[in-house]
């Protein structure tokens, strides 16, 4: 991590709770011979923009794994903030409030680092931070990529009639005026849309503490290489990530490079 002198204070926060609906202690599950969170930790440590790196967890085993890789554990997360339905916002509000109360520490911006996206690149973390700092009016930066399937070919189900209804006519009336059956058209003729990925997000601290939001409304895009968009939610995705990691190793590369 970077020398903090004359730099903005950028806090990297890894969120990892002990419980997981998909499989037990997912954030430290074995992935290509390392705990899953290892890859996110290394990306953050190689990102010069991050001046402090911590983990927020309710689980002592996860905390110990993080410590073994040089991550700070300033305090444990309360159990009530580590439930299946706990939103990220509540956790980040708690983290920032505790750091201010205990240390009078207030970072300029926070990088949300999900341990379930192991293919993140250190340079992309830096790009996200630099993008936010270069635009004083921006409230956050969110990583985006092209969706696997265009939402123009998605439907809702009318519960009364039982028939499918196209999802987007009200959002893109001009498209459906040009192509009345846009859902039957080649995707190359349809507008580009973007999907928010949990790859790398950067947000100003005051957006969290004052606006009570993880993004605000002024959001800048951070496109990244689509092959890096693997989010671990099952052992199947672990296998996908391992294939990529092993391929990179064969080329003499690390995931964060």
C-alpha positions as CSV (number, residue, x, y, z in Angstrom):
1,X,0.0,0.0,0.0
2,X,1.0,3.6,-0.6
3,X,2.9,6.1,1.5
4,X,0.0,8.2,2.9
5,X,2.0,11.5,2.9
6,X,0.2,14.2,0.8
7,X,-2.4,11.7,-0.3
8,X,-6.1,11.4,0.2
9,X,-7.0,9.0,2.9
10,X,-8.6,6.0,1.1
11,X,-10.0,3.2,3.3
12,X,-10.3,-0.3,1.8
13,X,-12.9,-2.4,3.5
14,X,-13.3,-6.1,3.0
15,X,-16.7,-7.4,4.1
16,X,-16.8,-11.1,5.2
17,X,-19.4,-12.6,7.5
18,X,-19.2,-16.1,8.9
19,X,-22.7,-17.2,7.8
20,X,-23.5,-17.8,4.1
21,X,-26.5,-19.3,2.5
22,X,-24.5,-20.7,-0.4
23,X,-21.8,-22.5,1.5
24,X,-20.1,-22.3,4.9
25,X,-17.5,-19.6,5.5
26,X,-17.4,-18.8,1.8
27,X,-14.8,-16.0,2.1
28,X,-12.1,-18.4,3.3
29,X,-13.1,-21.3,1.1
30,X,-10.1,-22.9,-0.7
31,X,-9.6,-21.5,-4.2
32,X,-6.5,-22.6,-6.1
33,X,-4.7,-23.4,-2.9
34,X,-5.5,-20.1,-1.1
35,X,-8.4,-18.8,1.0
36,X,-10.8,-17.0,-1.3
37,X,-10.2,-13.6,0.4
38,X,-6.5,-13.8,-0.3
39,X,-6.9,-12.6,-3.8
40,X,-8.9,-9.5,-2.8
41,X,-6.4,-8.8,-0.1
42,X,-3.4,-9.0,-2.5
43,X,-5.2,-6.8,-5.0
44,X,-5.8,-4.2,-2.3
45,X,-2.2,-4.4,-1.0
46,X,-0.9,-3.8,-4.5
47,X,-3.2,-0.9,-5.1
48,X,-1.2,2.3,-4.4
49,X,-4.3,4.3,-3.9
50,X,-5.4,2.5,-0.7
51,X,-3.9,3.9,2.4
52,X,-5.5,1.7,5.0
53,X,-7.0,-1.8,4.6
54,X,-9.4,-3.4,7.2
55,X,-11.8,-6.2,7.3
56,X,-15.3,-6.2,8.8
57,X,-16.3,-9.6,10.0
58,X,-18.2,-11.3,12.8
59,X,-16.1,-14.5,12.5
60,X,-12.9,-15.0,14.5
61,X,-11.5,-17.6,12.0
62,X,-12.0,-15.1,9.1
63,X,-10.4,-12.4,11.2
64,X,-7.4,-14.5,11.9
65,X,-7.0,-15.4,8.2
66,X,-7.1,-11.7,7.3
67,X,-4.6,-10.9,10.0
68,X,-2.2,-13.5,8.7
69,X,-2.1,-11.6,5.3
70,X,-1.5,-8.3,7.0
71,X,-5.1,-6.9,7.1
72,X,-6.1,-4.9,10.1
73,X,-9.0,-6.0,12.2
74,X,-9.8,-2.9,14.3
75,X,-13.0,-4.4,15.9
76,X,-15.4,-7.3,15.3
77,X,-18.7,-6.8,13.6
78,X,-21.8,-7.2,15.8
79,X,-23.8,-10.4,15.1
80,X,-26.9,-8.3,14.3
81,X,-25.1,-6.8,11.4
82,X,-24.0,-10.1,10.0
83,X,-27.4,-11.6,9.0
84,X,-28.5,-12.8,5.6
85,X,-30.7,-9.7,5.1
86,X,-28.2,-7.2,6.5
87,X,-27.6,-4.5,3.8
88,X,-24.1,-3.3,3.1
89,X,-25.0,0.3,4.1
90,X,-25.7,-0.7,7.7
91,X,-22.3,-2.3,7.9
92,X,-20.4,0.6,6.4
93,X,-22.2,3.1,8.6
94,X,-21.2,1.1,11.6
95,X,-17.6,0.8,10.4
96,X,-17.2,4.5,9.8
97,X,-18.9,5.5,13.0
98,X,-16.7,3.2,15.1
99,X,-13.5,4.4,13.4
100,X,-14.5,8.0,14.1
101,X,-15.5,7.3,17.7
102,X,-12.5,5.2,18.6
103,X,-9.7,6.9,16.6
104,X,-11.2,10.2,15.2
105,X,-10.4,8.6,11.8
106,X,-12.5,9.8,8.8
107,X,-11.3,8.7,5.4
108,X,-11.9,10.8,2.3
109,X,-13.4,7.8,0.4
110,X,-14.0,4.1,1.0
111,X,-13.3,1.2,-1.4
112,X,-15.8,-1.6,-1.1
113,X,-13.8,-4.8,-1.6
114,X,-15.9,-8.0,-1.8
115,X,-13.8,-11.1,-1.1
116,X,-16.2,-13.1,-3.4
117,X,-14.8,-11.4,-6.6
118,X,-11.2,-12.9,-6.6
119,X,-10.1,-11.6,-10.0
120,X,-10.0,-7.9,-9.2
121,X,-7.0,-6.0,-10.6
122,X,-5.0,-3.6,-8.5
123,X,-4.8,-1.2,-11.4
124,X,-8.6,-1.1,-11.5
125,X,-8.9,-0.2,-7.8
126,X,-6.5,2.6,-8.6
127,X,-8.5,3.7,-11.6
128,X,-11.7,3.8,-9.5
129,X,-10.1,5.9,-6.8
130,X,-8.5,8.3,-9.3
131,X,-11.7,8.7,-11.2
132,X,-13.6,9.7,-8.1
133,X,-10.9,12.1,-6.9
134,X,-10.7,13.7,-10.4
135,X,-14.4,14.6,-10.3
136,X,-15.3,16.6,-7.2
137,X,-19.0,16.5,-8.1
138,X,-19.1,12.7,-8.3
139,X,-20.4,10.8,-5.3
140,X,-19.2,7.3,-6.2
141,X,-17.7,5.1,-8.8
142,X,-19.2,1.7,-9.7
143,X,-17.7,-1.1,-11.7
144,X,-19.8,-2.1,-14.7
145,X,-19.7,-4.7,-17.4
146,X,-22.0,-5.8,-20.2
147,X,-24.7,-8.1,-19.0
148,X,-24.7,-11.7,-20.2
149,X,-28.2,-11.1,-21.6
150,X,-29.8,-7.8,-22.7
151,X,-32.8,-6.8,-20.5
152,X,-34.6,-6.0,-23.8
153,X,-35.2,-9.7,-24.0
154,X,-36.5,-10.0,-20.5
155,X,-40.1,-10.1,-19.3
156,X,-42.3,-9.7,-16.3
157,X,-45.2,-12.1,-15.7
158,X,-48.7,-10.6,-15.5
159,X,-50.2,-12.5,-12.5
160,X,-53.8,-11.8,-13.6
161,X,-53.5,-12.9,-17.3
162,X,-50.6,-15.3,-16.9
163,X,-49.0,-13.8,-20.0
164,X,-45.5,-12.4,-20.3
165,X,-45.0,-8.7,-20.7
166,X,-41.9,-7.1,-22.1
167,X,-39.8,-5.5,-19.3
168,X,-38.6,-2.2,-20.9
169,X,-41.2,-0.5,-23.1
170,X,-41.8,2.2,-20.5
171,X,-38.1,2.8,-20.0
172,X,-37.2,2.9,-23.7
173,X,-40.3,4.0,-25.6
174,X,-38.3,5.3,-28.5
175,X,-36.7,1.9,-29.0
176,X,-40.1,0.1,-29.0
177,X,-41.4,2.7,-31.4
178,X,-38.6,1.9,-33.8
179,X,-38.8,-1.8,-33.1
180,X,-42.2,-2.7,-31.8
181,X,-40.9,-6.2,-31.0
182,X,-37.5,-5.2,-29.7
183,X,-37.3,-8.4,-27.8
184,X,-37.2,-10.3,-31.1
185,X,-34.5,-8.1,-32.6
186,X,-30.7,-9.0,-32.7
187,X,-29.0,-7.5,-29.7
188,X,-26.6,-5.6,-32.0
189,X,-29.5,-3.3,-32.9
190,X,-30.5,-2.5,-29.4
191,X,-29.0,0.2,-27.0
192,X,-26.1,-0.8,-24.8
193,X,-26.9,-1.3,-21.2
194,X,-24.6,-2.0,-18.3
195,X,-24.7,-4.2,-15.2
196,X,-23.3,-3.2,-11.9
197,X,-20.8,-5.7,-10.8
198,X,-19.4,-6.2,-7.3
199,X,-15.9,-6.0,-8.7
200,X,-14.7,-2.6,-7.3
201,X,-16.8,0.2,-5.9
202,X,-15.5,3.5,-4.5
203,X,-17.7,6.0,-2.5
204,X,-17.1,9.2,-0.7
205,X,-17.4,8.8,3.1
206,X,-20.0,11.5,3.5
207,X,-22.3,9.8,1.0
208,X,-22.5,6.9,3.5
209,X,-22.6,8.9,6.7
210,X,-24.7,11.9,5.6
211,X,-26.8,10.7,2.7
212,X,-27.1,7.2,4.0
213,X,-26.4,5.7,0.6
214,X,-23.8,3.4,-0.8
215,X,-23.6,5.3,-4.1
216,X,-25.5,8.6,-4.1
217,X,-27.0,9.6,-7.4
218,X,-23.9,11.0,-9.2
219,X,-22.2,7.7,-10.1
220,X,-19.3,7.4,-12.5
221,X,-18.7,4.1,-14.4
222,X,-15.7,1.9,-14.1
223,X,-15.7,-0.6,-17.0
224,X,-13.4,-3.6,-16.6
225,X,-12.4,-6.7,-18.4
226,X,-15.5,-9.0,-18.6
227,X,-13.5,-12.2,-17.9
228,X,-12.7,-10.9,-14.5
229,X,-16.4,-10.8,-13.6
230,X,-16.6,-14.0,-11.5
231,X,-18.6,-13.6,-8.3
232,X,-18.4,-16.7,-6.1
233,X,-21.7,-18.0,-4.9
234,X,-21.2,-21.7,-5.2
235,X,-18.5,-24.4,-5.6
236,X,-19.2,-24.1,-9.4
237,X,-17.9,-20.5,-9.5
238,X,-14.9,-21.6,-7.3
239,X,-14.0,-24.0,-10.1
240,X,-14.4,-21.2,-12.8
241,X,-12.1,-18.9,-10.8
242,X,-9.6,-21.7,-10.3
243,X,-9.4,-22.3,-14.0
244,X,-8.6,-18.6,-14.6
245,X,-6.1,-18.4,-11.8
246,X,-4.2,-21.5,-13.0
247,X,-4.2,-20.1,-16.5
248,X,-2.7,-16.8,-15.3
249,X,-0.1,-18.7,-13.2
250,X,0.9,-20.7,-16.3
251,X,1.5,-17.3,-18.1
252,X,3.6,-16.1,-15.1
253,X,0.9,-13.6,-13.9
254,X,-1.0,-13.0,-10.7
255,X,-4.7,-12.3,-10.5
256,X,-4.2,-8.7,-9.4
257,X,-1.8,-7.8,-12.2
